[in-house]
């Protein structure tokens, strides 16, 4: 039996990015550790090393998003302020309304990609289907094509 050995260590990301994403999604390390089934002391220990395993970022991105969101949370996660329709950055809005309203006003591949990374594919698609009567077919097809392309990419 042949064993393939990878050179070097597994890919890791900066701890600050992980912390920023936790903060943006309003998720505690304790909640993340429970969701990911990773001991809390391991998650807390990543701060000391300054690096987080790449699989942890994937798990965090796939973790269900909160039911409500503020523009500030998305700005903290890397979205440009200019695309938001809501002038009150701290106003809490249901996630589905936020997704649909923002996409109706300014959608492009960057915005769609950021929403999918933050909310997850299922939440974005569920928001589109829930509010389909308020959206153009062009917008829905654009998002669906982006999702299909993103899923097909390695």
Short mmCIF file of the C-alpha atoms (twelve columns), coordinates in Angstrom:
data_MODEL
# 
_entry.id   MODEL 
# 
loop_
_atom_site.group_PDB 
_atom_site.id 
_atom_site.type_symbol 
_atom_site.label_atom_id 
_atom_site.label_alt_id 
_atom_site.label_comp_id 
_atom_site.label_asym_id 
_atom_site.label_seq_id 
_atom_site.Cartn_x 
_atom_site.Cartn_y 
_atom_site.Cartn_z 
_atom_site.pdbx_PDB_model_num 
ATOM 1   C CA . UNK A 1   0.000   0.000  0.000   1 
ATOM 2   C CA . UNK A 2   1.378   3.395  -0.989  1 
ATOM 3   C CA . UNK A 3   1.003   6.325  1.358   1 
ATOM 4   C CA . UNK A 4   1.060   9.824  -0.033  1 
ATOM 5   C CA . UNK A 5   2.840   12.200 2.250   1 
ATOM 6   C CA . UNK A 6   2.154   15.908 1.979   1 
ATOM 7   C CA . UNK A 7   5.128   18.221 2.237   1 
ATOM 8   C CA . UNK A 8   4.937   20.843 4.952   1 
ATOM 9   C CA . UNK A 9   2.037   21.510 7.245   1 
ATOM 10  C CA . UNK A 10  -1.642  21.878 6.384   1 
ATOM 11  C CA . UNK A 11  -2.648  25.300 5.106   1 
ATOM 12  C CA . UNK A 12  -3.415  27.791 7.868   1 
ATOM 13  C CA . UNK A 13  -4.891  31.265 7.947   1 
ATOM 14  C CA . UNK A 14  -4.180  34.250 10.168  1 
ATOM 15  C CA . UNK A 15  -5.930  34.161 13.515  1 
ATOM 16  C CA . UNK A 16  -7.071  37.777 13.114  1 
ATOM 17  C CA . UNK A 17  -9.168  36.826 10.062  1 
ATOM 18  C CA . UNK A 18  -10.838 34.068 12.080  1 
ATOM 19  C CA . UNK A 19  -11.508 36.484 14.958  1 
ATOM 20  C CA . UNK A 20  -12.938 39.071 12.549  1 
ATOM 21  C CA . UNK A 21  -15.283 36.532 11.002  1 
ATOM 22  C CA . UNK A 22  -16.439 35.341 14.434  1 
ATOM 23  C CA . UNK A 23  -17.106 38.939 15.439  1 
ATOM 24  C CA . UNK A 24  -18.857 39.781 12.177  1 
ATOM 25  C CA . UNK A 25  -21.164 36.785 12.516  1 
ATOM 26  C CA . UNK A 26  -21.709 37.495 16.242  1 
ATOM 27  C CA . UNK A 27  -20.490 34.013 17.130  1 
ATOM 28  C CA . UNK A 28  -18.488 33.248 20.256  1 
ATOM 29  C CA . UNK A 29  -15.527 30.860 20.276  1 
ATOM 30  C CA . UNK A 30  -17.551 28.677 22.630  1 
ATOM 31  C CA . UNK A 31  -20.481 28.512 20.175  1 
ATOM 32  C CA . UNK A 32  -18.104 27.788 17.298  1 
ATOM 33  C CA . UNK A 33  -16.346 25.010 19.215  1 
ATOM 34  C CA . UNK A 34  -19.707 23.446 20.057  1 
ATOM 35  C CA . UNK A 35  -20.903 23.651 16.423  1 
ATOM 36  C CA . UNK A 36  -17.611 22.335 15.002  1 
ATOM 37  C CA . UNK A 37  -17.212 19.679 17.716  1 
ATOM 38  C CA . UNK A 38  -13.703 20.978 18.443  1 
ATOM 39  C CA . UNK A 39  -12.653 21.268 22.087  1 
ATOM 40  C CA . UNK A 40  -12.908 24.868 23.278  1 
ATOM 41  C CA . UNK A 41  -9.324  24.864 24.575  1 
ATOM 42  C CA . UNK A 42  -8.140  24.004 21.029  1 
ATOM 43  C CA . UNK A 43  -10.091 26.901 19.500  1 
ATOM 44  C CA . UNK A 44  -8.858  29.272 22.222  1 
ATOM 45  C CA . UNK A 45  -5.292  28.000 21.687  1 
ATOM 46  C CA . UNK A 46  -5.244  29.166 18.065  1 
ATOM 47  C CA . UNK A 47  -4.852  32.728 19.329  1 
ATOM 48  C CA . UNK A 48  -1.519  31.891 20.920  1 
ATOM 49  C CA . UNK A 49  -0.163  30.324 17.723  1 
ATOM 50  C CA . UNK A 50  -1.543  33.146 15.585  1 
ATOM 51  C CA . UNK A 51  -2.766  30.630 12.978  1 
ATOM 52  C CA . UNK A 52  -6.034  28.808 12.411  1 
ATOM 53  C CA . UNK A 53  -6.414  25.597 10.359  1 
ATOM 54  C CA . UNK A 54  -8.086  26.286 7.013   1 
ATOM 55  C CA . UNK A 55  -10.804 23.723 7.795   1 
ATOM 56  C CA . UNK A 56  -11.912 25.923 10.703  1 
ATOM 57  C CA . UNK A 57  -12.602 28.788 8.281   1 
ATOM 58  C CA . UNK A 58  -14.650 26.457 6.091   1 
ATOM 59  C CA . UNK A 59  -16.648 25.316 9.121   1 
ATOM 60  C CA . UNK A 60  -17.158 28.921 10.219  1 
ATOM 61  C CA . UNK A 61  -18.347 29.938 6.749   1 
ATOM 62  C CA . UNK A 62  -20.799 27.033 6.722   1 
ATOM 63  C CA . UNK A 63  -22.057 27.728 10.236  1 
ATOM 64  C CA . UNK A 64  -25.649 28.938 10.165  1 
ATOM 65  C CA . UNK A 65  -25.877 32.704 10.190  1 
ATOM 66  C CA . UNK A 66  -27.923 34.683 12.653  1 
ATOM 67  C CA . UNK A 67  -31.565 35.333 11.786  1 
ATOM 68  C CA . UNK A 68  -30.920 39.073 11.910  1 
ATOM 69  C CA . UNK A 69  -27.991 41.113 10.665  1 
ATOM 70  C CA . UNK A 70  -26.614 44.637 10.714  1 
ATOM 71  C CA . UNK A 71  -24.701 46.342 7.932   1 
ATOM 72  C CA . UNK A 72  -21.849 46.833 10.414  1 
ATOM 73  C CA . UNK A 73  -21.430 43.055 10.782  1 
ATOM 74  C CA . UNK A 74  -20.964 42.690 7.032   1 
ATOM 75  C CA . UNK A 75  -18.639 45.682 6.814   1 
ATOM 76  C CA . UNK A 76  -16.544 44.086 9.561   1 
ATOM 77  C CA . UNK A 77  -16.449 40.923 7.412   1 
ATOM 78  C CA . UNK A 78  -15.045 42.843 4.422   1 
ATOM 79  C CA . UNK A 79  -18.019 44.251 2.505   1 
ATOM 80  C CA . UNK A 80  -17.544 47.800 1.212   1 
ATOM 81  C CA . UNK A 81  -19.757 50.378 2.931   1 
ATOM 82  C CA . UNK A 82  -20.826 51.888 -0.392  1 
ATOM 83  C CA . UNK A 83  -23.113 48.996 -1.371  1 
ATOM 84  C CA . UNK A 84  -25.426 49.139 1.621   1 
ATOM 85  C CA . UNK A 85  -28.875 50.610 1.310   1 
ATOM 86  C CA . UNK A 86  -29.243 50.951 5.064   1 
ATOM 87  C CA . UNK A 87  -27.756 54.215 6.364   1 
ATOM 88  C CA . UNK A 88  -28.082 53.113 9.976   1 
ATOM 89  C CA . UNK A 89  -25.211 50.618 10.283  1 
ATOM 90  C CA . UNK A 90  -26.451 49.278 13.617  1 
ATOM 91  C CA . UNK A 91  -30.075 48.715 12.545  1 
ATOM 92  C CA . UNK A 92  -30.990 45.051 12.916  1 
ATOM 93  C CA . UNK A 93  -32.756 43.601 9.875   1 
ATOM 94  C CA . UNK A 94  -33.905 40.026 9.159   1 
ATOM 95  C CA . UNK A 95  -31.190 38.299 7.109   1 
ATOM 96  C CA . UNK A 96  -33.463 37.380 4.212   1 
ATOM 97  C CA . UNK A 97  -34.724 40.967 3.847   1 
ATOM 98  C CA . UNK A 98  -31.168 42.272 4.074   1 
ATOM 99  C CA . UNK A 99  -29.916 39.886 1.374   1 
ATOM 100 C CA . UNK A 100 -32.771 40.584 -1.033  1 
ATOM 101 C CA . UNK A 101 -32.797 44.364 -0.517  1 
ATOM 102 C CA . UNK A 102 -29.053 44.676 -0.968  1 
ATOM 103 C CA . UNK A 103 -28.975 42.455 -4.065  1 
ATOM 104 C CA . UNK A 104 -31.852 44.413 -5.618  1 
ATOM 105 C CA . UNK A 105 -29.902 47.651 -5.257  1 
ATOM 106 C CA . UNK A 106 -26.367 46.557 -6.056  1 
ATOM 107 C CA . UNK A 107 -25.540 43.070 -7.111  1 
ATOM 108 C CA . UNK A 108 -22.416 41.854 -8.810  1 
ATOM 109 C CA . UNK A 109 -20.206 38.810 -8.478  1 
ATOM 110 C CA . UNK A 110 -18.268 40.385 -5.593  1 
ATOM 111 C CA . UNK A 111 -21.413 41.057 -3.533  1 
ATOM 112 C CA . UNK A 112 -22.858 37.632 -4.281  1 
ATOM 113 C CA . UNK A 113 -19.559 35.972 -3.370  1 
ATOM 114 C CA . UNK A 114 -19.348 37.881 -0.069  1 
ATOM 115 C CA . UNK A 115 -22.949 37.062 0.821   1 
ATOM 116 C CA . UNK A 116 -22.378 33.371 0.103   1 
ATOM 117 C CA . UNK A 117 -19.189 33.387 2.204   1 
ATOM 118 C CA . UNK A 118 -20.949 35.125 5.090   1 
ATOM 119 C CA . UNK A 119 -24.447 33.625 5.048   1 
ATOM 120 C CA . UNK A 120 -23.824 30.364 3.177   1 
ATOM 121 C CA . UNK A 121 -25.323 29.195 -0.107  1 
ATOM 122 C CA . UNK A 122 -28.458 27.756 1.502   1 
ATOM 123 C CA . UNK A 123 -29.391 30.993 3.289   1 
ATOM 124 C CA . UNK A 124 -28.840 33.160 0.187   1 
ATOM 125 C CA . UNK A 125 -30.862 30.813 -2.026  1 
ATOM 126 C CA . UNK A 126 -33.619 30.502 0.582   1 
ATOM 127 C CA . UNK A 127 -33.887 34.308 0.757   1 
ATOM 128 C CA . UNK A 128 -34.179 34.506 -3.034  1 
ATOM 129 C CA . UNK A 129 -36.865 31.829 -3.174  1 
ATOM 130 C CA . UNK A 130 -38.819 33.333 -0.263  1 
ATOM 131 C CA . UNK A 131 -38.952 36.740 -1.966  1 
ATOM 132 C CA . UNK A 132 -38.997 35.550 -5.574  1 
ATOM 133 C CA . UNK A 133 -42.074 37.631 -6.392  1 
ATOM 134 C CA . UNK A 134 -40.109 40.822 -5.592  1 
ATOM 135 C CA . UNK A 135 -37.060 39.915 -7.704  1 
ATOM 136 C CA . UNK A 136 -36.328 39.914 -11.390 1 
ATOM 137 C CA . UNK A 137 -35.615 36.652 -13.137 1 
ATOM 138 C CA . UNK A 138 -32.328 38.180 -14.292 1 
ATOM 139 C CA . UNK A 139 -31.186 38.694 -10.696 1 
ATOM 140 C CA . UNK A 140 -32.185 35.189 -9.644  1 
ATOM 141 C CA . UNK A 141 -30.445 33.633 -12.666 1 
ATOM 142 C CA . UNK A 142 -27.329 35.707 -12.033 1 
ATOM 143 C CA . UNK A 143 -27.097 34.492 -8.439  1 
ATOM 144 C CA . UNK A 144 -27.839 30.900 -9.463  1 
ATOM 145 C CA . UNK A 145 -25.143 31.023 -12.158 1 
ATOM 146 C CA . UNK A 146 -22.662 32.388 -9.649  1 
ATOM 147 C CA . UNK A 147 -23.520 29.621 -7.188  1 
ATOM 148 C CA . UNK A 148 -23.184 26.957 -9.900  1 
ATOM 149 C CA . UNK A 149 -19.824 28.395 -10.989 1 
ATOM 150 C CA . UNK A 150 -18.557 28.627 -7.413  1 
ATOM 151 C CA . UNK A 151 -19.583 25.033 -6.666  1 
ATOM 152 C CA . UNK A 152 -17.959 23.749 -9.864  1 
ATOM 153 C CA . UNK A 153 -14.631 25.508 -9.161  1 
ATOM 154 C CA . UNK A 154 -11.968 23.464 -7.358  1 
# 
